[in-house]
Amino acid sequence: MPPTSSGREREVVSAGGVVLGPGRTVLLVHRPKYDDWSFPKGKLDRGEHATTAAVREVEEETGVRIRLGLPLTDQVYAIRGGTKRVHYWVARPVGDPDVGGYQPNAEIDEVGWFPIDKARKRLSYEFDVDTLDEALDQPKKTRSLVILRHSAARSRKTWRHDDRDRPLLAAGRQQATRLVPVLGAYDVRRLVSSTSVRCWQTLEPYAAASGYKLRTDDLLSEEDASRSRTRRLVARLTDWLEERPASAGGLVVCSHRPVLPWVFDILDVEDPGLAPGDLVVVHLRKGQVLAAEHHQVK
């Protein structure tokens, strides 16, 4: 395919997971079209977020539901007419990892859990071996803390009532719906929001879809938050998260632009200045921040 009219080469974007299982095993797939062994991955659907695509593609290609962990280095390589970029995460199974009932098809005809040494030999491409080694080098049993700014809300200037009651715009409600699979990709199971309507409305679709309880705390609201009190709240939440096993899922905190710098400060994470509906996934282990991913959800 020739370059686009702007003169820029096209970039094909895919996403997948290096899915690690019990007993030092990794999940691989065989593609009959190319006669190769690789990690489960695939192209993003139009408008799809990379995290969502990674989870969807792994489940479609293997039948295994996963949760994402630490991000890995993107694979970028030349293809005809441009480049291909593959986003990868370390991933773990959620629920039953058995692939014995997988039905072969024209795209993927074999799926299996392989011991690491055998997987290195089975993988068809050296860059996949490098990605596997990178995944194995990452700390285990990490936790995911999602810091979220509420979605697009009614204008403060035109809202004539208590600001706590200011709701989401229609676009903000749509954005909140698009957040559902992104939060699900990190297996978020505890939801904590500011008491303001625009914040808990942002998490309401995920709470409804997942069945997990949505809790509110006024220390995340603009009116009641303070640097010291909000820092103590975040410290309690991170302690709670780390006291649970990694398999117990992640935690999301939804707050406001004036409050979020205090949240990032206690985590010692750079504040990216989140736009409405954007989020940062902070990966923790034993109080240490291992990575922080900034995701835009449009």
N, C-alpha and C positions, 0 to 999 in steps of 0.2 A: 504493500500500500504506500503511495507517495506521501510526502509531508502534507500537512494541512495548508490551507490557503495563506495562513499567517506565516508560513515558513518553518513552523515548529514541528518537530517530529511528534507522532502520537505516542502516548504512554498508556499501556494496558495495565490496569491495576487488579491484582488478585489478593486473596487473603487465605490464611490457613493456620493450622496448629501443629506444633510438635507435641503430640499427645503422649505423655509419659504415664505408664501404668505401674501396677505393683510388681515388685521383684525385678526392678531395672529393666523394664520392657518399653518399647515404643511402637506406636501404631503406624503401619505403612500400608500403602495401596498400590495395586498393579494396574496400569493402563494398557489395555491390549493394543490400542491405536499406535502407541509409541513403544510398546513392549518395554516399559520401564517401571521401576519401583521408586516411589517418592512419598512425601507427606501428603495427607489430604488437604486440598486447597481448590480454589476456583475463583472465577471472575466475579466482581461486584455487580449486582443488578443495578439498573439505573436508579440513582438516588439513594442507594443502600450504603450504610456506614460500614467501614472495613471490619470493625469488631463484630457486627452482626453477620457479615458475610463469612467470616472465619468460622463462627459457630455453626451457621447454616450449612456451609460446605462440608465440614467434618461430619455432621450428622447425616447429610444426604449421601455422602460417599462411603460411610462406614456403619451408620446406624447408631453411633455412639454420641451421646449428648455430652458436651464439655463445658467447662468454665475456663476463662482466660486468666493467665497469671502474668508473669513478667514479659514485657515486649522484647523481641529479638531484633537483630539487625536485619533491615530489609534486604532481600535479594533483588538485585537490579542487573539485568543483562539485555543484550541486544536481540531484537527480533526484526523480522523484515518490516521496514518502514518506520522503525522506532525502537522503543525499549519496553521491557516488561518489569514491573515492580511488584514484588510479592511481600506483603506484610505477614510476619509470623509472630506468634506468641507461644511461650510455654503454656501447655494446657493440661488439664486433668479431667478424667471422666467424672460425670455427675450421674450417679445411679449405676445401673448394670453395664459393665464394660464388655460383656460377652459379644463376640462377633460371629458366633457359630451359626446364627440364623440369617446371615447376610445373603441376599439374593444377587448373584452376579448379573451384570448387564454390560452393554456395549462400551460404556465409559470406564467402569471399574469392574474387573472380573475376579479380583482376589483382594482380600483384606485380611490382615493378620497382626497379632502382637508378636514382636520379635525381641529376643534378648539383645542388649545393646551391641555386643560383639558381632552377632550375626547381622544385625541391622546395618552396621557400618559396611559390611561386605555386600549386603543385598541392595543398598541404595545405588542408583544408577549414575548419580552425578556427584562429583567431588564437592560442589558447593553445598549440596544437601548434607554431606558428611560434616562439613564445617558448621552448618547450622545446628546439626544434632549435637556436636561437641559444645557449641555455645550454650545450648539449652541445658546440657548436663552440668556445665560449669556454674549455673545459676543457683543461688541458695534455695533450699526446699522449704516447704511449709510457710509460704508468704501469705499475707492478708491484703485484701484490697479495700481501701477507704476512698470513696468517691465524694469529691467536693463539687457541689452543683450550685450554679446560680439559677434562680427561678427563670422561667420562660417569659416571653414578651408580655407585658402587662399594660393595662390602661394607663394613659399619661397622668402623671402626678399633677400636672398643671390644670387639667380639665376635670379631675376627680374632685367632687364637692363634699365627700363624706370622709369618715375616718380612714386614714391611709392604710390601716391594717386590713380594711375590707376591700381594698382595691384589687379587682380580679384580673385574670388573664384576658388578653385579646383572643379573638378567634384564631389568629395565627399562633399565639402562645399555646392554646389548647392543642392545636395540631402538632406543635413542636413537642409538647409533653407526651403525646402519643408516640412520636418517633423516638423518644427516649426509652420507651419500654424495652425493645430488644437490646439496646446498648447496655442498660443496667442489667438485663438478664444475662448478657454475655459474661459479666463478672459475678454472676450468681449472688446478686445483692439480696440479702434476707432481712436486714434491719434498716428501717427507714426513719430518719429523724429530720424534722422540718421546723423552720420558724413557724410561729403561730399565725403569721400573716396569710391571708387567703391566697395571694399569688404564689406563695411558696408551697403550701400543701396541695393546691390545685396542680402544681407541676408534677408532684409525685403520685397524685390520685390515680392516673391511669395504670401506673406500674403496680400500685397496691392492689387495684382491682384485678389486674391480669395475673399477678403472682400469688395473691391470697395472703401476703404478708401484711402485718399491721403497720399502719402509719402513725407515728407518734410525733407530737409537737413539743417544742420547748421555747419559752419566751426569751431565753438567752441567745437565741439565734435571730431574734427580730431586731429591726433597726431601733425600735423604741426602748428596748430593755437590755440590749447587749452592751457590754463594756469590755475593754481589752482584758482585764483580769478575770472577770466572770466567764467570758466566752472561752478564754484559754483553759480555764479549769474544766469547763464542760467538755471541750475537745479532748483534753487529757483523759477524762473519765471514759469517754467513748473509745478512744484508742486502746486504753487499758482493757476495756470490755472486749474489744475485738481480738486482742492478742491473747486473752485468757481462754478463748474458744479455740477448738481445733481448726486448722485451715479449711477442712472440709465443711465447716459450718457456714461458709459463705461470707459475702462482703457486707459493707455498711455504707449507706449514702447519707450525707448531710446536705440539706438544701437551705441556702440563706441568701443574703442580699449583698450588693456591691460594697456598701460601707462596712459590712461586718467581715467579709471574706478575707481582707488582709490580716486580721487577727487570727483567723483560722490557719492561714498559710504560715503565719509567723511562728506559731507554736510547733508546727510540723517541720519548720526550717526548709520550706519549699518556696521557691520563687513564685510570687503572685503574677500570673500572666494577664491579669485584667480581664476576667471572663466576660464575654458578651452574654446576653440573656439566653438561657438554655444550654450554655456550654459547661463543660465539666473537666476536672482533673482527677485522674485515677492515681492514687498514691499507693505504692506497693511497700508494705512494711514487713519487717521481721525483727523481733526482739527490740523494738523501739527504733530501729534504724530504717531510714527511707532508702530503698534500693533503686527506685525509679518513680518518675512522675510523668504520666501521659496526659497531654492536653488534647481534648477532643471537642471538635465543633459539631453540633447537631443542628442542621438547618431545616 
